[in-house]
């Protein structure tokens, strides 16, 4: 498999999901409807899934072999490979995103949904942006 192409293809998908999530969160200053909340949570789940998978592909492109390709293992490998340090990403926030993503599939309470959307906007989106900018730069340097 050509890992160079794979991580760049996955990055394009991550970029689209990240942009849609960012745009949704920044589009309104007032309260989101329940449908909008559900959409934001869904886009967060998609963006996070693509985020860790893009990092997995990027690690493999760099020669890192990942025996067990799980989000937690990829996050650990990013920390060990200094990707998070280089990109100034807080690895603990990525672990928190993983936990939040896992919990979100069981949330049916609008107050909990509002709280999670607040976390997405204030805590998770900035870390996803750091990853986006890091990989964007890596792709430009590699071109």
VOLUMVO-225073 format. One record per residue (C-alpha): x, y, z; residue in three letters; residue number from 1. Coordinates in steps of 0.5 Angstrom, whole numbers. Layout:
// VOLUMVO-225073
node px:X&py:Y&pz:Z&res:ALA&n:NUM
...
***
This chain:
// VOLUMVO-225073
node px:0&py:0&pz:0&res:UNK&n:1
node px:2&py:7&pz:-2&res:UNK&n:2
node px:2&py:10&pz:5&res:UNK&n:3
node px:4&py:17&pz:2&res:UNK&n:4
node px:-2&py:17&pz:-2&res:UNK&n:5
node px:-7&py:14&pz:4&res:UNK&n:6
node px:-5&py:19&pz:9&res:UNK&n:7
node px:-6&py:25&pz:4&res:UNK&n:8
node px:-13&py:22&pz:2&res:UNK&n:9
node px:-15&py:21&pz:9&res:UNK&n:10
node px:-13&py:28&pz:11&res:UNK&n:11
node px:-17&py:31&pz:5&res:UNK&n:12
node px:-23&py:27&pz:8&res:UNK&n:13
node px:-21&py:29&pz:15&res:UNK&n:14
node px:-21&py:37&pz:13&res:UNK&n:15
node px:-28&py:37&pz:10&res:UNK&n:16
node px:-31&py:34&pz:17&res:UNK&n:17
node px:-27&py:39&pz:21&res:UNK&n:18
node px:-29&py:45&pz:17&res:UNK&n:19
node px:-36&py:42&pz:17&res:UNK&n:20
node px:-36&py:42&pz:25&res:UNK&n:21
node px:-32&py:48&pz:25&res:UNK&n:22
node px:-37&py:52&pz:21&res:UNK&n:23
node px:-43&py:49&pz:25&res:UNK&n:24
node px:-40&py:51&pz:31&res:UNK&n:25
node px:-38&py:58&pz:29&res:UNK&n:26
node px:-45&py:59&pz:25&res:UNK&n:27
node px:-49&py:61&pz:31&res:UNK&n:28
node px:-49&py:65&pz:37&res:UNK&n:29
node px:-55&py:63&pz:40&res:UNK&n:30
node px:-58&py:56&pz:43&res:UNK&n:31
node px:-58&py:50&pz:38&res:UNK&n:32
node px:-64&py:46&pz:36&res:UNK&n:33
node px:-64&py:39&pz:38&res:UNK&n:34
node px:-63&py:37&pz:31&res:UNK&n:35
node px:-57&py:42&pz:30&res:UNK&n:36
node px:-54&py:39&pz:37&res:UNK&n:37
node px:-55&py:32&pz:34&res:UNK&n:38
node px:-52&py:34&pz:27&res:UNK&n:39
node px:-46&py:37&pz:31&res:UNK&n:40
node px:-45&py:31&pz:35&res:UNK&n:41
node px:-45&py:27&pz:29&res:UNK&n:42
node px:-40&py:31&pz:25&res:UNK&n:43
node px:-35&py:31&pz:32&res:UNK&n:44
node px:-36&py:23&pz:32&res:UNK&n:45
node px:-34&py:23&pz:24&res:UNK&n:46
node px:-28&py:28&pz:25&res:UNK&n:47
node px:-25&py:25&pz:31&res:UNK&n:48
node px:-26&py:18&pz:27&res:UNK&n:49
node px:-22&py:21&pz:21&res:UNK&n:50
node px:-17&py:25&pz:26&res:UNK&n:51
node px:-14&py:18&pz:29&res:UNK&n:52
node px:-14&py:14&pz:22&res:UNK&n:53
node px:-11&py:20&pz:19&res:UNK&n:54
node px:-6&py:20&pz:24&res:UNK&n:55
node px:-5&py:12&pz:24&res:UNK&n:56
node px:-4&py:13&pz:16&res:UNK&n:57
node px:1&py:19&pz:17&res:UNK&n:58
node px:5&py:14&pz:23&res:UNK&n:59
node px:5&py:9&pz:18&res:UNK&n:60
node px:8&py:13&pz:12&res:UNK&n:61
node px:13&py:15&pz:17&res:UNK&n:62
node px:15&py:8&pz:18&res:UNK&n:63
node px:12&py:7&pz:25&res:UNK&n:64
node px:9&py:0&pz:25&res:UNK&n:65
node px:2&py:-1&pz:29&res:UNK&n:66
node px:1&py:-8&pz:31&res:UNK&n:67
node px:-6&py:-6&pz:34&res:UNK&n:68
node px:-10&py:0&pz:30&res:UNK&n:69
node px:-14&py:3&pz:35&res:UNK&n:70
node px:-15&py:10&pz:37&res:UNK&n:71
node px:-12&py:9&pz:44&res:UNK&n:72
node px:-6&py:6&pz:41&res:UNK&n:73
node px:-5&py:11&pz:35&res:UNK&n:74
node px:-6&py:16&pz:41&res:UNK&n:75
node px:0&py:13&pz:45&res:UNK&n:76
node px:4&py:12&pz:38&res:UNK&n:77
node px:3&py:20&pz:37&res:UNK&n:78
node px:6&py:21&pz:44&res:UNK&n:79
node px:12&py:17&pz:43&res:UNK&n:80
node px:13&py:19&pz:36&res:UNK&n:81
node px:13&py:26&pz:39&res:UNK&n:82
node px:8&py:28&pz:34&res:UNK&n:83
node px:4&py:31&pz:39&res:UNK&n:84
node px:9&py:35&pz:42&res:UNK&n:85
node px:11&py:38&pz:35&res:UNK&n:86
node px:4&py:40&pz:33&res:UNK&n:87
node px:3&py:43&pz:40&res:UNK&n:88
node px:-3&py:38&pz:41&res:UNK&n:89
node px:-5&py:36&pz:48&res:UNK&n:90
node px:-5&py:28&pz:48&res:UNK&n:91
node px:-10&py:28&pz:54&res:UNK&n:92
node px:-15&py:32&pz:50&res:UNK&n:93
node px:-15&py:27&pz:45&res:UNK&n:94
node px:-16&py:21&pz:50&res:UNK&n:95
node px:-22&py:26&pz:53&res:UNK&n:96
node px:-24&py:26&pz:46&res:UNK&n:97
node px:-24&py:18&pz:45&res:UNK&n:98
node px:-28&py:18&pz:52&res:UNK&n:99
node px:-33&py:23&pz:49&res:UNK&n:100
node px:-34&py:20&pz:43&res:UNK&n:101
node px:-35&py:13&pz:46&res:UNK&n:102
node px:-40&py:16&pz:51&res:UNK&n:103
node px:-44&py:20&pz:46&res:UNK&n:104
node px:-47&py:14&pz:43&res:UNK&n:105
node px:-51&py:14&pz:49&res:UNK&n:106
node px:-53&py:21&pz:50&res:UNK&n:107
node px:-61&py:22&pz:49&res:UNK&n:108
node px:-61&py:28&pz:54&res:UNK&n:109
node px:-61&py:35&pz:51&res:UNK&n:110
node px:-58&py:38&pz:57&res:UNK&n:111
node px:-52&py:33&pz:57&res:UNK&n:112
node px:-52&py:34&pz:49&res:UNK&n:113
node px:-51&py:42&pz:50&res:UNK&n:114
node px:-45&py:41&pz:55&res:UNK&n:115
node px:-42&py:36&pz:50&res:UNK&n:116
node px:-42&py:41&pz:45&res:UNK&n:117
node px:-39&py:46&pz:49&res:UNK&n:118
node px:-33&py:41&pz:51&res:UNK&n:119
node px:-33&py:40&pz:43&res:UNK&n:120
node px:-33&py:48&pz:42&res:UNK&n:121
node px:-28&py:50&pz:47&res:UNK&n:122
node px:-24&py:44&pz:48&res:UNK&n:123
node px:-24&py:39&pz:42&res:UNK&n:124
node px:-24&py:43&pz:36&res:UNK&n:125
node px:-18&py:47&pz:38&res:UNK&n:126
node px:-14&py:41&pz:38&res:UNK&n:127
node px:-17&py:38&pz:32&res:UNK&n:128
node px:-15&py:45&pz:29&res:UNK&n:129
node px:-8&py:44&pz:31&res:UNK&n:130
node px:-8&py:37&pz:28&res:UNK&n:131
node px:-11&py:40&pz:22&res:UNK&n:132
node px:-5&py:45&pz:21&res:UNK&n:133
node px:0&py:40&pz:23&res:UNK&n:134
node px:-2&py:35&pz:17&res:UNK&n:135
node px:-3&py:41&pz:12&res:UNK&n:136
node px:4&py:43&pz:13&res:UNK&n:137
node px:7&py:36&pz:13&res:UNK&n:138
node px:3&py:35&pz:6&res:UNK&n:139
node px:6&py:42&pz:3&res:UNK&n:140
node px:13&py:40&pz:6&res:UNK&n:141
node px:12&py:33&pz:2&res:UNK&n:142
node px:10&py:36&pz:-4&res:UNK&n:143
***
